[in-house]
């Protein structure tokens, strides 16, 4: 498993763990079928991504767009890196600056891979991605 894959798998697992600690996912009184379906889908995405299954990306797009549509308050609990990873409709929820940063990160990663250089994806990512809360408005 590459650093890139492990990094995103960790983000998925962290996102799931963050969700299950928040209402309505942790509240049996207000737990809905929609919340249960989302958690089931989340588990399916984690398992598919962990197994390197091609459908992980389509499932991931479905997951992220469903979170945005049905549980927008939960979106800050999930890393924006996942929006970029899954692509497709998820890209619409990233700003132009974010897209440019993720494109530059992908290009740097691919350049290092082409040169057979050792890649520490987390270090590379942290050097190239500016957190949203540190940007000037």
TORKEMI-843167 format. One record per residue (C-alpha): residue in one letter; residue number from 1; chain; x, y, z. Coordinates in pm, whole numbers. Layout:
% residues N
REC   mivo   keti   tike        X        Y        Z
REC      A    NUM      A        X        Y        Z
...
This chain:
% residues 137
REC   mivo   keti   tike        X        Y        Z
REC      X      1      A        0        0        0
REC      X      2      A      142      338      -99
REC      X      3      A      165      639      132
REC      X      4      A      -97      805      -88
REC      X      5      A     -342      519      -47
REC      X      6      A     -277      482      327
REC      X      7      A     -319      858      381
REC      X      8      A     -663      859      220
REC      X      9      A     -769      535      388
REC      X     10      A     -682      694      723
REC      X     11      A     -888     1003      629
REC      X     12      A    -1186      781      547
REC      X     13      A    -1160      594      877
REC      X     14      A    -1115      917     1071
REC      X     15      A    -1416     1069      895
REC      X     16      A    -1631      768      983
REC      X     17      A    -1519      783     1346
REC      X     18      A    -1595     1155     1357
REC      X     19      A    -1945     1101     1216
REC      X     20      A    -2048      827     1456
REC      X     21      A    -1975     1057     1750
REC      X     22      A    -2213     1329     1628
REC      X     23      A    -2592     1360     1612
REC      X     24      A    -2791     1211     1449
REC      X     25      A    -2547      922     1412
REC      X     26      A    -2491      876     1786
REC      X     27      A    -2847      949     1901
REC      X     28      A    -3080      649     1895
REC      X     29      A    -3380      875     1959
REC      X     30      A    -3317     1077     1642
REC      X     31      A    -3141      809     1438
REC      X     32      A    -3302      787     1096
REC      X     33      A    -3297      537      814
REC      X     34      A    -3110      802      613
REC      X     35      A    -2836      821      878
REC      X     36      A    -2811      443      888
REC      X     37      A    -2787      424      508
REC      X     38      A    -2512      686      509
REC      X     39      A    -2307      494      766
REC      X     40      A    -2357      171      570
REC      X     41      A    -2240      347      254
REC      X     42      A    -1944      491      442
REC      X     43      A    -1843      139      554
REC      X     44      A    -1881       17      197
REC      X     45      A    -1655      296       70
REC      X     46      A    -1389      224      334
REC      X     47      A    -1392     -147      254
REC      X     48      A    -1383      -91     -123
REC      X     49      A    -1100      162      -97
REC      X     50      A     -907      -65      138
REC      X     51      A     -936     -347     -119
REC      X     52      A     -832     -114     -405
REC      X     53      A    -1168     -179     -571
REC      X     54      A    -1242       41     -871
REC      X     55      A    -1598      108     -751
REC      X     56      A    -1456      281     -441
REC      X     57      A    -1434      605     -636
REC      X     58      A    -1792      599     -761
REC      X     59      A    -1914      498     -413
REC      X     60      A    -1698      774     -265
REC      X     61      A    -1857     1036     -491
REC      X     62      A    -2200      912     -387
REC      X     63      A    -2100      923      -20
REC      X     64      A    -1960     1274      -30
REC      X     65      A    -2249     1422     -229
REC      X     66      A    -2496     1250        3
REC      X     67      A    -2323     1398      309
REC      X     68      A    -2338     1742      149
REC      X     69      A    -2705     1708       54
REC      X     70      A    -2845     1533      361
REC      X     71      A    -2603     1621      641
REC      X     72      A    -2423     1943      542
REC      X     73      A    -2344     2013      908
REC      X     74      A    -2126     1699      905
REC      X     75      A    -1908     1805      610
REC      X     76      A    -1647     1979      830
REC      X     77      A    -1590     1642      997
REC      X     78      A    -1457     1503      668
REC      X     79      A    -1132     1604      504
REC      X     80      A    -1158     1809      187
REC      X     81      A     -886     1582       48
REC      X     82      A    -1162     1324        4
REC      X     83      A    -1353     1558     -228
REC      X     84      A    -1044     1577     -449
REC      X     85      A     -972     1205     -423
REC      X     86      A    -1319     1100     -537
REC      X     87      A    -1344     1373     -801
REC      X     88      A    -1646     1395    -1030
REC      X     89      A    -1930     1593     -876
REC      X     90      A    -1724     1636     -558
REC      X     91      A    -1496     1884     -736
REC      X     92      A    -1784     2134     -750
REC      X     93      A    -1755     2173     -373
REC      X     94      A    -1390     2281     -382
REC      X     95      A    -1279     2638     -438
REC      X     96      A    -1057     2736     -731
REC      X     97      A     -758     2786     -498
REC      X     98      A     -807     2440     -350
REC      X     99      A     -832     2281     -693
REC      X    100      A     -509     2451     -800
REC      X    101      A     -332     2328     -487
REC      X    102      A     -451     1969     -532
REC      X    103      A     -353     1975     -900
REC      X    104      A       -4     2096     -809
REC      X    105      A       20     1827     -540
REC      X    106      A      -82     1555     -788
REC      X    107      A      172     1681    -1041
REC      X    108      A      450     1682     -780
REC      X    109      A      356     1330     -667
REC      X    110      A      349     1200    -1025
REC      X    111      A      684     1365    -1100
REC      X    112      A      843     1197     -798
REC      X    113      A      689      862     -894
REC      X    114      A      819      897    -1251
REC      X    115      A     1168      956    -1112
REC      X    116      A     1130      653     -885
REC      X    117      A     1191      884     -590
REC      X    118      A     1085      786     -244
REC      X    119      A      761      966     -160
REC      X    120      A      641     1070      182
REC      X    121      A      294     1175       71
REC      X    122      A      197     1334      402
REC      X    123      A      509     1550      405
REC      X    124      A      460     1650       41
REC      X    125      A       94     1728      102
REC      X    126      A      166     1936      411
REC      X    127      A      421     2140      217
REC      X    128      A      183     2211      -71
REC      X    129      A     -167     2243       75
REC      X    130      A     -262     2555      268
REC      X    131      A     -529     2486      531
REC      X    132      A     -856     2671      473
REC      X    133      A     -846     2841      812
REC      X    134      A     -506     2996      742
REC      X    135      A     -613     3163      418
REC      X    136      A     -678     3534      416
REC      X    137      A    -1029     3636      315
